[in-house]
Structure formats: structure tokens, C-alpha cells
């Protein structure tokens, strides 16, 4: 019960009930005033009608003490002549009377059966006679008492129902919140595969649970990646560090000339550069995962980037006795970071050139489709087995055939990180023979584009190379 009373839903329901009670009180006060005014007007109308009737009877000479049937039950009459003598009365002459409507409390009406207020009016006839007519307010007082009691019960019912509804709603809310708390507690205790159950109601709790589940899946993925990266770093960096140490120890024990020491230092520096390059790649992937680069996105020309890459890498492929050709649809634009897009394409092109034998054909294709732009990079090299295609984007993962070549195994991981940052979908397929890499770009924001200068793209390419 203590938890129930502390829930935000219970306090909100109680606050709503209080607001509704204030609304009901205000409505009752206005309605009560209107109803009382209406009943008083009915009484005043009855008094006015009685006065008109009694004036006619007096003028006809039939209003006297010998004719008491002229006064209805609940009506009080006082008729005095110009000298103040009572002619007809069942209202004491001592009762104060005025020429306008007034209410006479019981203590001012010394009549045993008049236990309620009277409402009276006095008129002065042309001959100086004074006529006072009063009406018992017993029915009006009963109606007022009924309205007050009805309002009291209604207000009590509203508060009780409000508290009951608050308790029920809070219990339901508390149950859902406790489910989330228990699941989060299990996750804190190391059960990263736990997820919050969905009720299928598509309400705010289901939407919140779905978002939390997506967040947990992403955290589990990142934690798994971090764990794997730590293991891979320890495994991959141990080899160059051990090799560096062996060479430095060998130089210290066997070097006989300054040239031997210089050679050992040069080899150590080369190994150190490889390690620094690995750490730089890891740092770049981590920065891409944070999404900070999105603030630097702008309109870039994909067609221009592909043309420059073809111009740059065609001679390199020719030196390796390979053929690189491109089919590029002009004036295609994209919203992103030109340096990162160039880096992604450079890694894919260099990967195709490095792992393809002499005589291979490498193609770059950029085209516009209804669903967006598509870039395809193909080669006729050995390709990638289907079972390995998803793994090659993992950090430090290298195919068995690639372990004899230089590299840290982070190039394609960087490609995947850049693609995720830009919302680009990457798919690998067989090129029969070779590998076919397809990049599906999302639709551009705008179709209007002014062709930029190629200098920034060329500078980026020089820095990447």
C-alpha cells in the first residue's frame, strides 16, 4: 500500500479527482443559486397573485374576518385600516412589515405553527388600508436541504471513486513498472540476454519497452564487440610487440656496429607504426559509433568522388596488370561526410585490388534507382566464401588467405562503421567469379545540387593514401 500511495499514477489520479471535485463544487454552487432563485421567484409570484386577488375581494367588500376561506393554507394575511386596527389577520400585528419582499425568521413570527421562515410583502391601498401577505417557505427550505444532502453524497462518491480508480490504475501501472525493474535488475546482474516482455497493447508502456529492448540489444552488441575487440587486440598486438622486443634484444646482444643498431631501430619503428595505425583505426571506428560526425554532414557529389577514385586507382591497377573501369551516372548527390565516404570507397577499392590476382577486372558502378542510389564494386578475384561474408566486417577478422598480406583486419570494420553512420546498406554476393559489394544509399534530401569544387575531395584522397 505504501508503494501504491507513492506512485505517480496514484498522485495524478488523486489530483484529477480533486480538480473534478472543485469543478463539481463550483457547478453545485451555481446550480444551487439558480435553483433557489427560481423557487423564490415562484414564491414571489404566488404572493403577488394572492395580493391581487385579495385586493379585488377587499374592494368588493367580501374580505373580512367572517370569511377565512379566502386565505389558503401556508399563506398569512394582515389587513389593517388607516388607523392601524386589524380587519383580517392570521399574522401577528407585531411582525415587521415592509413594502418590498422580505423574509421573516420564525422568532419574529409569534405563531406556534409557523416554524419556518415567511416571505412577505406589504401594499398600501388607496383608502389608507395596509395589506400584508406572507408565504410559508417550508417547501423551499426542504428543497434547499435536499440539494445540500445530494451534493454531500455526490462529493463523497466522487472522492471515494477517485481514490479507488487511483488505486486500481496505480496497481496496474506498478505491476508494469515492477516487471521492467525486475528485468533491468537481471540485466544489471549480468543477464544481458533478458528483455522486457511486450503485452501487445501498443500503449505507451509497450512503446517504451520496445525502445528499451532495442537499446539493450544495442548495448549487448556493443558489449560483445568490446569484449571481442579486447580479445582480438590482445591476440593481434601481442605478435608485433613480441617481434619488436625480440629484435631489440637481438640488437642489444648481437649488434657490433652502429649500422646494426640503426637497422634494429628502423625495424622497431616500423612495428611501432603498425601498432599506432591499428590504434588509430580503432579510435576512428569508436568515434564513428558515437555519431558525432553527423554534425559535419553536408551535400556532396557521389559522382565526383567516383570519378576521382577511378582517375586515381586506374593507374595503380594497371601497374598490377589489372583492369579498372567505371560506369558513373553524373550529378548524383548525397548528404554525408565526403572524407568518410571517400575513406569507405578507398578501403573497398584497395581491398579489391590487393586481393585480386594479375589479369583481374575491377569495376565501379554508380547509378540512380527509385529507392535511392546504388554503388557496386566488383572484382574477378578469389571472392569470399558465403559463410565468411558476415564475419569479414568484424574487427581484426581476416580470412586465412589474407593472413600473409599486410593489414590489421580493421579496414572493412571501418567500412561498416561509416556505412552505419550514413544509413548505407552493404551486401556481399558472388560475382562468378570474385566478389560483388553493393552499397545502397538512402534517398537524397534534395534533387537540386550545385557542383562543388573537386579540390577538397582530392585533398582527402591524398590524406587517405
N, C-alpha and C positions, 0 to 999 in steps of 0.2 A: 504493500500500500504506500510505503514511503517513496519507493521508486516511482509509483504511479503518480503521486502528487507532484513529484519533481519534474515530470516530463513536460516538454514544451507544448505538446499537443493538448495536455490537460489544462495547462495555464491558458492556452489560446482559446480552448472551448469555454473555460470559465469566464474569460474576458469577454468573449462573444455573448455568453448568457447575460452577463452584467450589462453590456451595451443594449441587449434586447430588453432587459428589464427596465432600463432607463427609458427606452422607446415606449414600452408598454405604460409606464407611469405617466409619461408626457401625454400619450394618447388618452389615458384614462382621465387625467385632469381636464383636458379639453372636452372630452365627451361628457364628463360629469357636469361641467359648467354648462354645456349646451343643453343637456337633458333637464337640469334644474331650471334653467331659464325658460325652457319650453313649458314645463309644468307650472311655473309661476305665471307665465302668460295665460295659461289655461285658467288658473285660479282667478287672475285679474279679469279675464273675460267673463267668467261666471259672476264675479262681484258686480261688474259693470251692467251685466244683463239683469241681475237682481235689483240693482238700484233703479234702472229704467222701469222695470215692472212695478216696483213699489211706489215710485213717483206717480205713475198713472193711477194706481189704486188710491193713493192719498188724494190726488186731485178729484177722483170720482167719489170720495168720501167713504170708501169701504175699508180703509186702513185704520184699524183701531184695536184696542185690547180685546174686544169681543170676537175677533176673527184671527186666531193664532195660526190657522192652517196656511196662511199666506207665506209663512217662513218655513223653508224646507229644513230637514234635519241636518245639522252641521253648519247652519247659517245663523248668524247672530245679528240682532237688529236693535237699534236705539233711535227712537223718534222723539225729539224734544221741540216744544214750541219756542217762540221767540223769547219767552220769559224763562226758559230753561227747564220747564216742567216736562216730565216724561209722559208721552202719549202712548207709545208702544215700546216695549223693550224686553229682551231676554239677554241683554248685555248690560252689565252694571254701569250706572251713570258715572261712576268714578274712574272708569277706564279712559286713559288719554286718547283723544281722537284728533286727527289732522285731516287736512283736505287732500292729501295725497296718499297713495298706497303705503301702508306701513305694516310691520309685523309686531304683534303684541305678544310678549312672552307670557307663560302661564301665571307667573307671580303677579302680573299686572291685571289679571282677569280673575277676580274672586268668584269663580263659578266652580262648583265641585266637579262637574263632568267635563270641564274644559281643561284637559291635562296636556294639551298640545298648544303650539303657537297658533295665533289667529292672524290672518291678513285682512286688514280693514281699510275702508275708505269713507270719508265724510263729504256730503254735498249739502249746500245751503239752498233751500227753496226760496222762491220769490217772496213769500209772506214771512220770511224770517225763520221758518221751521228748519231744523237741522236733522238730517238723516244720515245715520251711520250704519253700514253693512259690513259684517265680518264673515270670513270663511275659515272653517277649521282646516289646519294644514296637516292633519293626521296622515292622510294618504301620501302627501308629499314627503313627510318625514320617513314613512315606511319605504317609499321608493328610494330615497337617499341612503337609508340603512342597507337596503338590498344591494344597491350599486357598490357601496363600500365593502360589504362582505364578499360580493362576487369578485371584486378587484383583488382583495386579500388572498382568496383561494387561487385566483389566476396567477398572481405573482409568485405564490408559494409553489405552484405547479411548474412554472417556468424555471425557477431556481432548481427545484429537485430534478426535473428532466434535463436541465443543462448540466448539472453535476453528473447525472447518470450517463448522459451522452459523452461527456468529457472522459469519464472513467472507461467507457467502452472503447471510444476512439483511441485513448491513450494506451489501453491494454493491447489493442491490435497493433498500434504503432510500436509500442515497446517490444512486442514479440518479434516484429520485423527487424528492429534495431538490434535486439539481442542476437538474432541469427547472424547479422552482419558482424557484430562484436565477436561472437564465438569463432566465426570463420577467420576474421582478422587475427584473433588470438592464436589460432592454429598456425596461421602463416608466420606470425612472429616467432613461434616456437620451432620453425624450420620446415613446416609442411607447405612448401611453395606450390604444390600442385592443387591445393584446395581452392575452390571457387564458391562464390555466393550463389545459392540456388535462386532461380527465377520462378515466379508464380504464374507467368503467362498473362498477367492482367494489363501489362503495358502501362502501368501507372508510374508515378514519379519514383517509387522505390525500385521498380523493375528497371527503369532507365538508369537510375543511379547504380544499381547492382551491375548492370551490363557495362557501364563505364568503368566501374571498379574492377570488374573481371578483365576488361581489356587492359587496364593499367597493370594489373597483376601479371597478366600474360607477358606484357612488355618487360616488366621488371624481372620475371623469371627468365625471359630470353636474354636480357642484359646480364643478369647474374650468371647464367650459364655461359654466355660469351666471355664474361670477365674471368670466370673460373678456367675456361678452356684457354683463353689468352695467357693467363698466368702460367698454366702448364706448358703451353707451346713456347712462351718466351723463355722459360727456364730450360726447356729442351733445346731450342734453336740457338739461343745466345751462349749456351754453355760451350758449344763446339768452337766458335771463333774466339771466345775468351781463353779457352784451354790452349788453342793453337797459338794465340798471341803469347801466352805465358811460356809455352814450350820454346818458342823461337827466341824470346828474350832470355830465358835461362840458357838456351844453347849458345846464344851470342856471348853471354857473360862467361860461360865455361870454356868455349872453344874459339872465340874471336881472337885473332892475332894481329889485326891491323885496323886502322880507322875505317877502312872501306867495309870490313865485316860488320863493325858497329853501325855504320850508316845503312847498310843493307838490312840489318835486323830492325833498325828504327823505321825504315821505309815500309817494311812488311807489317810492322806493328801499327803504323799509322793507317795503312790500307785496311787492316782488320778493324781498327777503331772507326774508320769512316763507314764501314759496312754496318757496324753496330749503331752508330749515330743515325744512319739512314733508316734503319729499322725503327728506332725510337721516333724519328720524325714522322714516318708513315703512321705509326700507332697514334701519335699525337694528332695528326691530321684526321684520322678516322674518328677519334674521340670528339674533336671539335665539330665534325660534320654531324655526329649523332646528337649534339646539343641543339642544333637548329639555328645557331647564331648567324650563320651565313645567309639566312633568308632575308635579313635586313639589307643585304647588298644586292638583291636581285634587281635586274633591270632588263629592258628589251634588248635581245641580242639576235644576230643573224646566224642561224644554223648553216645556211647555205654558204655564207662567207667562211665560217670555221671549217667546213668540209673542203672547200676549195683550197684553202691554205694548207690543210693537212695533206691533201693529195699532192700539192706542189712540193711539200717538204719531204714526204716519205716515198714518193715515186723513185727519186734517185737512190735512196737507201735500199729499197727493194731491188732495184736494178743491179746494185753492187753485189747483192747476194744471189743474182741470177734468178730473180723472181719478177713477176709482173703485177703491178698495182694499177688498177684503173677505177674510175669513179663515175657514177651516174647521179648527178645532183640537180634537183629541181630548184630553180632560182627563187630568191626573195621569200624564203621561209624564215619565220622569226619565232622566238621562244622567250619566255620570261624566266630568267635564271641568272646564274653567275657564269660569265664567259670563261673565266680561268678554270673553274671546276669542270665545266662541260668539256673544255679542251683537254684537261687532265684525264677525264674519263675516256675520251676517244683516243687519246695518245696511248694510254695503257692497253686498250683493246687492239689498236693497230700494231703496236710494238710486240704485243703478245703473239699476234698472228704471224708477224714477220720472223720473230725469234724461233718459234716452234714449227715453222714450215720449212721443208727442205728446198733445195735448189730446184727451180723449174715450177714452183707453185704459183698459183694465181690468187691474188688477193683483191677483193672488190669492196668498194664503198658505195652504198646506195642510200640516197636521201629522197623521200617522196612525201607528198601530202595525201592523206586519206580523209574520209568523212569523220572518223573517230579521232583524228589527230595526225601528227607527223610520225613517220616511221623511218628509222635508220637501221640499215642492215650491213654488217661486216662479215664477209665470208672468206674462207681460205680453203685450199685443197691439201692441207697438211694431214697429219695423223688423226686429228679430231680428238674428241673427249668421249670416253665411254658413257653410256646413258646413266649408269649407276653412280658416276662421279660428277655429274653436271651440277648438282646442287651443292656438293661439298667444296668445289673449287672456289666458291665465294667466301669460305671460312678463312679466318686469319691463320697464317702460317701453313695452310694446307697446300701441298704440292703433289702433283702426280708423280708416279715412280719414274716416268720418262723425263721429268723436268728436274730431277734432283741433281743431274750432272751439269745443269746450267746455273748461271749466276742469278741471284734474286733472293728475296726474303719470304716470298709467298704472301705478300700483302697487296700486290698490285690489283688483283681482282676484288679483294676486300674493299679497297678504296673505291673501285668502280661501283660496287654495290652500295656503299655508303652515299656516294654522290647521286646515284640514281634514286635512292630512297628520299634524299633531301629534296629532289626536284619532282618527285612523283612519277618517275620514269619506270616503266615495267620492262625488265630484262628477261628474255627467254633464250634458251640454247636448244639447238636442234642439229640434226645431221645434215651435212651439205653434200654427202655422197660423191666424193669423199671430202673429209675435212669437217670444219665446224662452222655453224651459221649462228651468229649472235644478232638478235633482233631487239632493238630499243624502241619502245612505243612511248612517244612523248604525248603528254596531255594537250588538249586543245589550247591554242594561244589565246591570250586575253583580248587582243585587238588584231584586226587584219591590216590596219594602216601602219606602215613602218617606213622610217627614213633610213636609208642605208648608211651605217656608221663607217668610220674610218677603219681600215684594216690594221693600223699601227698597233693598237692595244692587243689585238689577237696575236699578231706576230711577236710582240714582246713577251706575251705569256708563253707562247710556244718555245721561245728561246730559253726562258727561265726553266720550263719543264724539262727540256732536253739537257 
